[in-house]
Structure formats: structure tokens, C-alpha cells
Amino acid sequence: MTYIITTATTKIANLSQRIRAIPGGTSSSKTISILLYLIASAQSDTSPTLASVVSESMPHLRKGAMRDFLNIMKDHKYFKKDNCNATNSTYTFETGSQIEFFSADSGDKLRGARRDRLFINEANNISFEAFEQLEMRTKEYIFLDWNPSNSFWYYEQVKGYRDDVEELTLTYIDNEALDKSIVASIEKRKNRANWWRVYGLGQLGELEEKIYKDWQIIKEIPHEARLIRRGLDFGYTNDPSAIVELYEYNGGYIANEILYQKGMSNKQIADFLLSQEHQVLVMADLAEPKSIDEIRSYGVNILGASKGAGSIMQGISYIQDQRMSITERSLNLIKEYRNYTFKKDRDGKVLNEPIDYWNHILDALRYSFDGIRQAQTLPIEEITKRLNIQRKLKQNFAH
């Protein structure tokens, strides 16, 4: 990817207020344009400054803003390895100015040293308290960016309450660096009104009702947690293969993403599963009996999850009743959790049918629960019947 000056970059460079709020749609170049501005500012300083780039967690930063920063620096041939302090996640420019990266869950960083400039990436994912701690320790200006899928503290406690706020909405049209195929993919979704409002037009929306709510994001898996299942959703060219671990802990469950990747063969999936330290039962999509059988032939303990009328909603309802946590490194799982929604009819009424989108690893999670749910609720006759059906499916696909 080439990091060029776009309409988005120019618009951002023209902002002048202390708080520079940038909601925007998908692929609008919000993050990259802000980073380009911070880099240019650091290179132009006549005296050293410090800019902080902050997001909800270090895994989120590493796969997002930090990676974008390094790609920009290398693409423009600015990067010098000796100027990069990987331990402190800091880069020092020839001017003496620095750009540092840290997460909003670092309490000592939030309440620690002061800075000149601040960029809060995906500000809707951090708390208002974290914003206040960062804001009061920032001397010059503050960038905020986010996809405006729903209201949060910016709309409720900042916008309209301060006279030093400037808001700029960006869309994919502001990003001339976008490949035509991505533009076409975005515009294919124009008929989905709520999605288009938020991700196409960058406007504040109320997306269809979220399916899962009140899950907690945790830093690590507690030592006392017990790994009980893995769930697998198949993919290949267009969709990723997704694997999630399910842990039992203190009356609830913890989900941990371990794989989310396109182009994986069944042999590669099997090798990946067998490479894990602890081996447990894997529950996979029963619609792929041939793949399940092949993976089992490599030595993986794997079964197909139940399939049939109502099975999706039964699985969703069961998970909705559980106390759930997700590890912060489960980036794709967190993204799907925040975006997985029910359909609505023409009158805006929520239907009891999920939209088949943002659900690759969530399907894997549902499969992992199927093993538990079935063991708890099915009589032995039904379990035997299911196993017989799976054997019959294998026989049919063997010919």
C-alpha cells in the first residue's frame, strides 16, 4: 500500500482547535491521515515534543496504529532502526521529538507524564475517565477518531459542552488511495440503511440491535480457568477459518481467539490444533462433514455441532444466558461481538434472525458451546441418534 496525501489528509491538516474529533466510515483513512500529520509535525519541530498514540489495548495498537505507523515510516524511507525503542514503544526523530504508543488500560501511563500532542485511536472503546486523565496532561492538541456506530462519551459529555472542539466527518470518498475493488465492496452495501449510514457515510447511527451484550474484556486468562472446548468455523478463500478456545471460570466462561486466517487447508488446520499445548474436544460446523472427517484422520478429537431448524437461535440464546469474558488479544472476536446484530423489518422492528455477517469466530464460539449444551440437555437416546447421523454422513461422503 502507498501512503499518499489524500483529501482526508488535507482536511485533517486544516483543523485548528484543541480537540479534533474525526468520526468516519470504513476505509476513510482516519488513522493513517492522523499519523501522517503527527509524523510531519515531529519532523518539523524546532524543539523536541512528545506525541502519545493511545488505544484500548496493546494488542489493538500493535495490529492497528503501530503497524500503520511503521508501514508509513518504511514506505517513505523515514524509518531508522536505531531510533526505535521497541521496549518502550517509542520512536525518536532527528529533531528530538518522539511518538510513543501505549494502551488506555495502563493506569500509570494515564496518570503519568505529560505530553504535547495526543491521538486516541477508536476513542469510543475507552472510558471517559481515561480521556479526562489523558486530556488534562496534554499541552497542545488532541485527535480522536472512531466509527460512529453508536453514541458514547464524546457525544454525551464533550460535543456541545466545550468551545474548543472541531469535528470532521470522513468517508471512503476522502481516501483516493483506496483500491477500486474495496470501493465497490463498500458501495454494494448501500441498500443496508443502518450499515451505510455508519460505515458508508460516517454518520452517527443506531445499528441493528446487538445480539450479545455485557461481555467483559479481560487482559489474561486466569490460572484457575479450565480449558474445556475449542470451536472451529471453516473458511478458505473469501472467509477466514476461525478457532476459539472456551474456558470455564468462576461460574462463567472465557473466550480466547487463537486463529482467524484465510487460505488454510484442512491439514494446516489439523496441524495447528495438534500444536496446541492442551488437547480438548473440537466442535465444528456439521455442514462440513468431509472436512471434519479429514481433520479427524490426522488425530484431532473433533465432532460436528448440531445443525437444523432453530439450531442457530438455540445456540445464541444459550450463550446470551451465560456470563461471558473475552481476552483483549481476541481482536477479531471483539470486533464481531461489537457488530453482530439482528435483522430488522421495513418498520425498524428487530427480528429474531441474525444478520449473516460479523459472525465467523462467533459461529465457532457457538459450536464450542454446543458440546456443553447438548451434554447438559439431551437424553442419551438423542446423543446416540446424533452420533449415528454423523457416522451416516461420513459414509455418504466417503463414496
N, C-alpha and C positions, 0 to 999 in steps of 0.2 A: 504493500500500500504506500502511496506517495502522500506525504503530509504537506499540502499546499495551502496558500491563502485562499479562503473561500468567503462567500458573503457572510457566513456565520462569524468567521474570524474578524472581519472588518467591523461588523456590528458590535461585537464584544469590545473591540479596541476603542470604540467611541463612547463607552459607558464611563461615567464620571462620579457617581455617588459612592458613598462608603459601602453600602450593601448593594451588591449587583446580583440580582436574582434572575436565574435563567431556567425557567421551565421549558420543556421542549419535547417534541415527539421522538420516535425512534430514528436512529441514524442521522440525527441533525447536527452532529459534530460539536455538541456542547462541551464535552470533556476535553477533546483534543484541541479545540479552539482556545479554551481557557488555559490549558497547559502551554500552548504556543505563546500566548500572551505573557504568562509568568516567566517562561524561558527568555523571551525577548527583553522583558523588564530586567531580569537578573543580569543579562549580558550588557545592558545599557547603564547599569548603576554606576554612579561616580563614587559612592561609598557603599560598603557591604550591607546587605539586607538579608533578612530571613523570611522565606515563604513556607508555610505549612500546608500540605495537602492531606486532608483528613477524610476518612470514610468509616463505615460501621465496624469493620474488622480488617485485620491484616490479610487474611486470605482474599477478601474482596478487593483490597488495594493491589495486591500482587497480580491478580488476574485482570485488573482494570486500569486504574490511573497510573500505577507504577510501570506496568508493561507499556502503556501508551507513551509515557514519558521517555522510557529507554528507546522505544522504536523511533520516536521523533528525533531524539538526540543522535541516534546512529544514522537515520535516514539523511539528516542534514550534515553528517560528519562533524558534529559538535562534541561527541562523546569521547572522554578521556578516562581510561580505566583508573588511573591514579587519583582522579578527582572524585571517585565514587566510593563512599564508605558504606559497604553492604551491612555492616553490623548495626549502624545507626540509621540506615535507610536515608542517607543524606548525600546530595551531590553539591560540590563546591565549584563555582565558576571562576574564570580568570579574574573577575572583578572582586572576588572575595565573597560575593553573595551566595547564599545557599538555598536549596529547596529540600525540605525534609518531608517524609511520609510517616504518618502514624495513625493508629485506629482510635475511634471515639471511645472504645472500652478501656483505654489506658488512662486510668484516673489521674496518675501522677503527671502525665503529659497535658491533660485538660487543665489542670490547676497549676501547672509548672511555669516554665519560662515564657516570656513574651515574644511576640513576633511582629514583623512589619506587615505581612500580607497573609491572607488565609483563603484557601479553597476547600469548601466542604462538598465533596462529591456524593451525589444521591442523598441530599440533605434530608429527604423525607424518611430515611432509615435511621436517623439519630434523634436523640431526645432534645427537647427544648432546653433542658438544663445543660446538656453538653454544648449546645450552641451558645448559650449565655456565657459559660465558662471560657469558651474559645474567643467569643466576640470581645469580651472586656479586656482580653490580653492581646488584642490585635491593634496595631497603630494606624495603618493606612486604610486598606480596603479589604472587602470580603466578597468572594464569589460563592454563590450557591447554585447547584444545578440539580434537576430531578425530572422524572417523567410524571406529569400531573394526574396520576390515576385516581387520586382521592385527596381530600383535604388533610392538612397536617398543620403543625405549629406556625409555619410561615404565613398561611392564610388567616390563622386564628389569633396570632399574637405579634406578628411583625408587620405585615402589609396593612396599611391604613392606620397604624399606630405610631409610625415613625416618619419623619420627613427627610430621612437620608437613604431612602430605598428607591432603587431603579429596577424595573422589571423588563426583561426582554424575552419574548417567546420565539423560539427557533423551531423550524421543521426541516424535514429532509430536503425541501426545495432550497434551503440555505446552504446545502452542502454539495457543491459542484464536484467534489471528489468521489461521490458515490458511483459505484458501478451500475450500469443500466439495468442489470438483472435484479439488483436489490431494489431499485426504484419501482420496477414492475411488480415485484413481490409485495411491496408496501401498498401500492395502488390497487392491487387485487382485492384488498380488504376494505375498500371504500363502502361496500354495502353493509358492513357491520358497524352500525352507527356509533355505539359507545367506544368500541376499539378505535375507530377512525378519529373520533373527537380527541381522544387522549394521545394515541401514538402516531396518528397521521397529521393532525392539526396542532398538537401540543397544547390543547386547551384543557382546563380543569374539568374532569369528568367524574361520574359516579359509575364505575364499571359494574357489569352484572354482578349480582351478589356472590361474594366469595364462598366457596364450598367449605373450606377448612378455616377455622378461626382459633385465636388464642393459643397458638403453639408458641413455645418458648425456644429462643435460640441460645444455646449454651456453648461455652468455649471448648470443653473437652468431655469425653465420655468418662464418667466416674469409675474408679477401680471396682466398685461393688456391682456395677451394671453387668448383666449376663447376656451374652450374645445368644439369641435363640433361633433366628432365621435370616436368610438372605432372600431378597426378591429380585427377579430378573424380568425386564421388558426387552423384547427383541427389537432390533433395528438393523439397518445396514447402510443403504445409500442416502436416503432422504432423512431418516430419523436415527437418533443415536441408540445404541444398546445401553441400557441403564441398569445398574445394580445398586441396591441399597441394603444396608445392614439394619436389622431390627434388634434392639436391646431391651430387656426388661429391667426396670429400675424403680424401686420405691413406689410400687403401685401404678406406675405409668410406663411409657415406652419412649425410647430414644431412637431416632432415625439418623443414619450416617451414610452419606453418599460415598461410594468407593469407585464407581465407574460411570462415565457419561461420554460415549465416544462413538462416532460413525465408522463404518467400514470394517467392523470386526467380524471375522468368521466364527463359526461355532467352535472350532478348535482353539482359536485365540481366547474366546470367552471361557472355555473349559480350562485352559492353561492358567488364565487369570484367577479363576475361582480356586483351582488347586494350589495356587501360590500363596493363598491367604493363610495366616498363621493358624487360625482355628477353623475347622471344617464343621459346618452345620447344614441342615436341610435347606435346599434352594427351591423356592416356589416360583414357577414361571408361567407364562401365558399358554394355556391349554390349546389355543388356536394354532400353536406351532409344534405339533406332536413329533414331527420328523426331527426338528432341531433339538427338542428335549431328549429324544432317544439318542441322537448322536452325541450330545454332551454327556449323557449318562454313560455311554460306551467308553468314554475317556476316564471314567472313575468318579464322576461328580454325583453326589446324592441329590437328585433333582426330581421334582414332581410337577405336574401341571395343576394350576389353580382352577377352581370351579368356574364353569362358563355356562351361560344360559340366560333365559329371560329373567331380568331383575337382579342378576348377579353383581352388576356394577354398582347399583344403588344400595344393595345389601352390604357390599364391602365398604362403600363410602359411609353409610350410616353407622357401621360398626366402628370405623376409625373416628368418626365425629364424637362418639361416646367415650373415647379414650383421652387420657391426659398425655399430650404429646410434647416432645422436645426434639430439636434439630441441632446438630453440631454446626458451628459457624463456618466450618470449611465446606459444608454441603451447599455450594453456591447455586448449582442448578436446581437442587431440591427447594432451596429458599425462594428462588425466582418463580418456580412453578407453584409453590404454596401461595405466594402473593398474587398470582394471576389466574389460578384455576377457578372458573366460575360456572354458574348455571346459566342455561339459556333463558331468554325472555320472549314472551309473545309480542304481538304488534302493539298491545296496550301497555307494555312495560311490566307485565306480571311475570314474576320469576317462575320458571317451570322446573319440575322435578327431573331435569335431564341435563347432565353436564355438557359443556362445550368440549368437543374433542380436540383440545389444544392446551398447551402448557401441562401435559399430563404423562410424559414419558416415564420419569422416575417416580411420579406419584402412582402410576399404574403398577410399577414394580413394588412400591410400598404396599399397595392394596393386595397384591398377590402374596406378599410375605405374611400379611395378617390372615389371609385365607387359611393357611395351615393351622393357625391358632384357633380361629373362629370355628372352623369345621370340626376340629378335635373337641372343642368345648360344647358344640351344639348338635352335632349329627349322631344319630344312633349307629351302632355297629353295622347294621344292615345297609345303611346308606353309604357308609365308608367303603364297605365291601363292593357295593354297586359301582361306586366311582372308580375304584381300582380296576374292576372288570372292564369298565368303559375305556379306561386309559390303555389297558392291555389290548383291547379290540382295535383301538385307533392305531396302536403301534403295528399290529398285524396287518391292517389295511394298507398302511404306508410302506410296509416292508416289501410289497409287491410292485 
